[in-house]
Amino acid sequence: MKTDQDPAHLETLLRSPDAAVGDIAGPVQVLSTTKHAGSGVEYEVQANRLIGADPDDPQLRDVSIAVPITVRLVVRKDGSLATASVEEPSDEEVHEARSYVRSLAASGAVRGIEPSEGRRPGPPTRATHEVSTDPDGRRVIKRIGFSLR
């Protein structure tokens, strides 16, 4: 039985079509493990749901942001996925994440996105985030550092 809690294996299972959990990205962090006699192991993991940063802003329209979610999955003894269920982010969590990204972009803190006219005034900050392309070709905003301003 595969009980090594290998996050890479669990992430691979979540990305498989059998999981049918939508646009999920890693990294996967194991939160808890429960062994079930005869049926395998149930994992509760933290992963990320990718959501559109701002569908109304031309610069952010095709960029995603990662919102933490909890996923429960049952892995059979042979290491295959039995079931997967996702605890979706709330509307408030999505709203807060989008507001945060708009604020970062407005201040010039996202490398790869230029602050446009009409955005929040003030001096540009050092880039703390950047737009990168993940292995699946999705453009995702990721943290690259911190600013002490």
C-alpha positions in Angstrom: 0.0 0.0 0.0 1.3 3.5 -0.9 1.2 5.3 2.4 4.4 7.4 2.1 2.4 10.7 1.9 4.4 11.6 -1.2 3.1 15.1 -2.1 4.4 14.8 -5.7 2.4 11.5 -6.1 -0.7 13.2 -4.6 -0.3 16.2 -6.9 0.0 13.9 -9.9 -3.3 12.2 -8.8 -5.0 15.5 -8.5 -4.0 16.6 -11.9 -5.2 13.4 -13.6 -8.5 13.5 -15.5 -9.9 10.9 -13.1 -9.8 13.4 -10.3 -12.1 15.8 -12.1 -11.3 18.6 -9.6 -10.7 21.4 -12.1 -7.9 23.9 -12.3 -5.7 23.0 -9.3 -2.0 23.8 -8.9 0.6 22.7 -6.4 2.5 22.6 -4.4 0.5 20.0 -2.4 1.0 19.9 1.4 -0.3 17.0 3.3 -2.4 18.1 6.3 -3.6 14.8 7.6 -3.7 11.1 6.8 -6.2 8.4 7.8 -5.7 4.8 7.0 -8.9 2.9 6.1 -8.8 -0.9 6.6 -9.1 -2.5 3.2 -9.9 0.6 1.2 -6.6 2.6 1.3 -5.6 6.0 2.7 -7.6 9.2 3.0 -5.5 12.4 2.7 -6.5 15.9 3.4 -4.1 18.2 1.5 -3.7 21.9 0.8 -3.4 22.9 -2.8 -4.3 26.0 -4.8 -7.3 26.8 -7.0 -6.3 29.0 -10.0 -8.7 31.8 -10.6 -8.7 34.6 -13.1 -7.0 37.7 -11.6 -9.3 40.2 -13.2 -11.5 39.4 -16.2 -12.2 43.1 -16.8 -8.5 44.3 -17.0 -6.8 43.6 -20.3 -3.4 43.1 -18.5 -4.8 40.7 -16.0 -7.4 38.9 -18.1 -5.3 35.9 -19.0 -3.4 35.8 -15.7 -4.4 33.5 -12.8 -3.8 33.7 -9.1 -3.6 30.9 -6.6 -6.1 30.7 -3.8 -5.5 28.0 -1.1 -8.0 25.2 -0.9 -8.4 22.0 1.0 -8.8 18.7 -1.0 -9.7 15.3 0.4 -8.7 12.3 -1.6 -8.8 8.6 -1.1 -5.9 6.6 -2.5 -6.4 2.9 -3.1 -3.8 0.3 -1.9 -2.3 0.2 -5.4 -1.7 4.0 -5.3 -4.5 4.9 -7.7 -7.1 7.6 -6.9 -10.5 6.3 -5.6 -12.2 9.7 -4.9 -11.4 13.4 -4.7 -13.4 16.3 -3.3 -12.5 20.0 -3.1 -13.5 22.6 -0.6 -13.9 25.6 -2.9 -12.8 29.1 -1.8 -15.6 31.4 -0.7 -16.7 34.4 -2.7 -15.1 36.6 -0.1 -11.7 34.8 -0.4 -11.9 35.1 -4.2 -12.8 38.8 -3.9 -9.9 39.5 -1.4 -7.4 37.7 -3.7 -8.5 39.7 -6.8 -8.3 42.9 -4.8 -4.8 42.1 -3.6 -3.6 41.4 -7.1 -5.2 44.6 -8.5 -3.4 46.5 -5.7 -0.1 44.9 -6.4 -0.5 45.6 -10.2 -1.5 49.2 -9.5 1.6 49.9 -7.5 4.0 48.2 -10.0 4.8 45.3 -7.7 4.2 42.7 -10.4 7.0 42.1 -12.8 5.5 41.6 -16.3 2.5 43.9 -15.7 2.8 47.6 -16.3 0.8 50.0 -14.1 -1.7 51.7 -16.4 -3.0 55.3 -16.3 -5.8 55.7 -13.8 -4.2 53.3 -11.4 -3.3 54.2 -7.8 -0.7 57.0 -7.8 2.5 56.8 -5.9 6.1 55.7 -6.4 6.5 52.2 -7.9 7.6 49.6 -5.5 10.2 46.9 -5.9 8.7 43.9 -7.7 7.5 41.3 -5.1 5.6 39.2 -7.6 6.0 38.2 -11.2 3.9 36.6 -14.0 5.4 33.2 -14.8 4.2 30.3 -17.0 3.6 27.1 -15.2 4.3 23.6 -16.7 0.7 23.5 -18.1 1.2 26.8 -20.0 -0.9 28.9 -17.6 0.2 32.4 -16.7 0.3 32.7 -12.9 1.3 35.5 -10.5 3.8 34.2 -8.0 5.7 35.8 -5.1 9.4 36.3 -5.7 10.3 38.5 -2.7 9.2 40.9 -0.1 9.3 44.7 0.3 9.9 46.4 3.6 8.1 49.6 2.6 
